Amino acid sequence: MPENLTWMTGVILGGGLTLVGLVISFVVWRAKGAAHGLRGVAWSLLPLAAGLIGLMNAVWQFVMSIVGILVGLLFNPAVWAGVALAGLAVVLYVVSGVMAARGVGTRSRGGASEEPKAARGGGQAGAAGAAKPAAGQVGAAPKNPKNPKKTAADDDLADLGDIEALLRKRGID
């Protein structure tokens, strides 16, 4: 492919692109109406204008340099290795986020993992049934040491009482 275009080649290329654009604009005009068709005509006239001004050589060089870069990237094995490493990094980041959300592979502030504490049977975990349930399993509800009679259902009802009072205050029954 030539690296530079002459002025006449730029005008011919711009005219050809303009003709293709005008045919497409005609089809759009018939399908969607005059407003869309006129917008297509406006865009279609730009390649011919660029050819007449002499800008088609600059546009040609720009397009050819972008194509050259993309072709160089496409056939370069080092680039594909970089793409594979970037994909691996994304997968590892997502997996670590899922693990952290589930509490798998995290350490407590003391620096020790939570699983070895339960396995050691430290002061509070005496029986085998008292061990912490596995991730994703439902265990017993946590006990509230301040008010052992108060349950999670009571907390929900207390919140509803506040909402009911607010609605009554606004005059909504």
N, C-alpha and C positions, 0 to 999 in steps of 0.2 A: 504494500500500500504506500502511496506517496506520502512523504512527510509534510510537504507544503503544497498548497493549492494555488493555482494562478487565479487572477481576478475573474476570468471568464469561467473557469471551472467552478468557482464559488457561486457565480450567478446561476449557472446551469444546475448545480446541486440544490441551491436555494429554491429555484423555480420548480424543480421536481418535487421537493418536499412540500412546497406550497400547493401544487396540484393535488397531491395525495391528501393533504389537509383539507382542501376545498371539497373534494369528493366526500370525505368523511363528514365534513360540516353539512353538506347537502343532505346526507342520510339522517344526521342528527336533527336538522331543521324539519324534515318531514316527520320524524318520529316524536320529537319533544316540543317543537314549536320554534317560533322566530327568535325568542330570547336566547335559547341555547344554541341555535344555529348561528346567530350573529357573533356570539362569543367564540364559537369554533372558527368562524371566518377571521376574526381578529387574531387568534393564535396562529392560524394558517398563513397569514401574511408575513409573520415575523421572519421565517427562513429566507424569503425572497428579499426582504429589507436588509437582512444581515449580509446576503450575497452582494447586493448593490452597494452597500456601504464598504464592503471589503472585510467584514468581520468573520466571514465564513472560514477563512484560513485559521484564525485564532480558535474558533469553535472546533474545527477539524483537529487541530493539534491537541486541544484539551481532551476531546473524546478519545483520540488515539493514545494519549498518555494514560488515561484511566483504563482503557482496554489492555494496554501493555502491563500495567501494574496488576490487574486482575488475572491475566494469563500467567504472569510470573508467580503469583501467589498460588494459583491453581495447580501448577506442575512442580512446586517446590516441596520436597518431603519434610524439610524443616518446618515449614508453615503448618503442614498437617500434624506434625508432632506437637506444635504449639497449640493447635486447635484441640487435640486430644487431651493435652494437659489442662487446658482451660475447662474442658468438659468435666474432667476428673475433679478439678477444684470445685466446680459448682456442685457436683454430686456429693462430695465430702462435706461441703458446707451445709447442704440441705439435710444430710443424714445426721450431722452433729446437732443441728437445730431440733430435729425430731427426738434424738436421744436426750438432749437437755430438757425438752418439754416433758418427757416421760420419766426423767430422773434416773436414767440409766447411764452409768459411767461418770457420774458426778461425785465430787467429794464434798464433805461438810466443811465448815470453816476450820475445824480443828486439824484438818489435813488427812483424816482417816476416812475411808469409805464407809457408807452406812451398812453395807451388807456384812462386813466382818464384825461389827458391833453386835448384830443380832445373832451371828453364829457363835460368838464368844459366850453369849448368855450373861452379859454384864448385869448388874444388880436388879434390873426390873424385868428382864425377859427370862423368867424362870421356866415356864412350861413350853413345850413344843408348839402348842396351839397359840401362844402369845406372840409368835414371830410375826413380823410385818408381812402382809400379803404381797404377792408378786405384782408387778406393774400391770395394770389393766384389770385386776380383780378387785371386787368390792369387799372391803373388810367391815368390821364393826364400827359404829359411829364413835368419834372421839368423845371422851368423857370430859365434862366441864367441871373442874375441881371447885370452883367458887359456888356453883349452884347445881348440884347433881340432879335435881328434879327437873330442871329446865332442859328441854330437848330441842332439836333442830326445828321440829314442827312448831314449837312454841315461839321460836324466834321469827318464823315466817308469819305467824298470826300477829305477833306484836308489830311487825312492819305493816301489816294490813290495817291495824288499828290506827296507826299514824296517818296512813293514806285516807282512811275513812274520815278521820277528824278533819283533815285538810279539805276533803270534798264537801263536808258539811259546812265548814267555814265559808266556802265559796258559794254555798247555796245549791249544791248538786246532791241529790239524794240517790 
